[in-house]
Amino acid sequence: MELRNQVAENLDHYFEMIKRRYLEYMNRMGYENQIRIEEMNLSMGRRYAKINISGSVHSFVDLDNGNVYKAASWKVPAKHARGNILSDQHGEEAIDRHGYHIFYMR
């Protein structure tokens, strides 16, 4: 249960990082008047936390181990983890260098 508590603590850091990266990306691209930060939310499920941005799923976080997944659909994460919120970067290694998007598998 201790690992699940660590995941819960780091989930807030991950969500705030996604918000910050989203705002930086939108400002850099010239969309500052289209930012809808209130449309970003974090919803908790039994196994995964889901981050939504403007009606789209940004990512899933496994509440048991902290793995970050790209969305395969609205309800299902992709099969392979892109990062982990328990790492030193708090999941930032899963985000591409251009903004706030989750890396595609290569």
C-alpha positions in Angstrom: 0.0 0.0 0.0 3.0 2.3 0.5 3.8 2.3 -3.2 0.2 3.3 -4.0 0.6 6.2 -1.5 3.8 7.3 -3.3 2.0 7.2 -6.6 -0.8 9.4 -5.2 1.7 11.9 -3.9 3.6 12.1 -7.2 0.4 12.2 -9.3 -0.2 15.8 -8.3 3.3 16.8 -9.4 2.7 15.0 -12.8 -0.6 16.7 -13.3 0.8 20.2 -12.5 3.7 19.5 -14.9 1.3 18.6 -17.7 -0.6 21.8 -17.0 2.6 23.9 -17.1 3.8 22.2 -20.3 0.4 22.7 -21.9 0.3 26.4 -21.1 3.9 26.9 -22.4 3.1 25.0 -25.6 -0.1 27.0 -26.2 1.6 30.3 -25.6 4.6 29.3 -27.8 2.3 28.3 -30.6 0.3 31.6 -30.4 -2.9 30.1 -29.0 -2.9 32.0 -25.7 -6.5 33.2 -26.3 -7.7 29.5 -26.7 -6.3 28.2 -23.5 -9.0 26.5 -21.4 -7.1 25.4 -18.3 -10.5 24.7 -16.6 -11.0 21.9 -19.1 -8.1 20.0 -17.7 -9.0 17.4 -15.1 -7.7 14.4 -13.3 -10.2 11.6 -12.7 -9.5 8.6 -10.5 -10.5 5.1 -11.4 -9.9 1.8 -9.6 -6.7 1.0 -11.4 -5.8 4.2 -13.4 -5.9 7.9 -13.0 -6.9 9.6 -16.3 -5.8 13.1 -17.4 -8.2 14.9 -19.7 -7.5 18.0 -21.7 -10.4 19.7 -23.5 -12.4 16.5 -23.9 -9.4 14.3 -25.0 -7.5 11.9 -22.9 -3.9 13.0 -22.4 -2.6 10.0 -20.5 -3.3 7.3 -17.9 -1.3 6.7 -14.8 -1.3 3.2 -13.2 -2.1 3.7 -9.5 -0.3 0.5 -8.5 3.1 1.3 -9.9 3.1 4.9 -11.3 3.6 3.9 -15.0 2.4 6.6 -17.5 0.5 5.4 -20.6 -0.6 7.0 -23.7 -4.3 6.6 -24.3 -5.5 3.8 -26.7 -9.0 5.0 -26.4 -11.2 7.1 -24.1 -11.4 4.3 -21.5 -8.2 2.2 -22.2 -4.5 2.9 -21.9 -2.0 1.8 -24.5 -0.1 -1.5 -23.8 3.3 -0.1 -23.2 4.4 2.4 -20.5 6.0 5.6 -21.7 7.4 6.7 -18.3 6.9 6.5 -14.6 5.8 9.3 -12.1 8.0 7.7 -9.4 11.2 8.4 -11.5 13.5 11.4 -10.8 11.7 13.3 -13.5 8.2 12.6 -12.1 7.0 11.3 -15.5 8.4 14.1 -17.6 10.5 11.6 -19.6 7.2 10.5 -21.1 6.6 13.9 -22.6 8.1 15.0 -25.9 10.4 17.9 -26.1 8.1 20.1 -28.2 5.3 20.4 -25.7 3.0 18.3 -23.6 2.3 15.3 -25.9 3.1 11.7 -24.8 5.9 10.0 -26.8 4.9 7.5 -29.4 6.6 4.1 -29.3 9.5 3.8 -31.8 
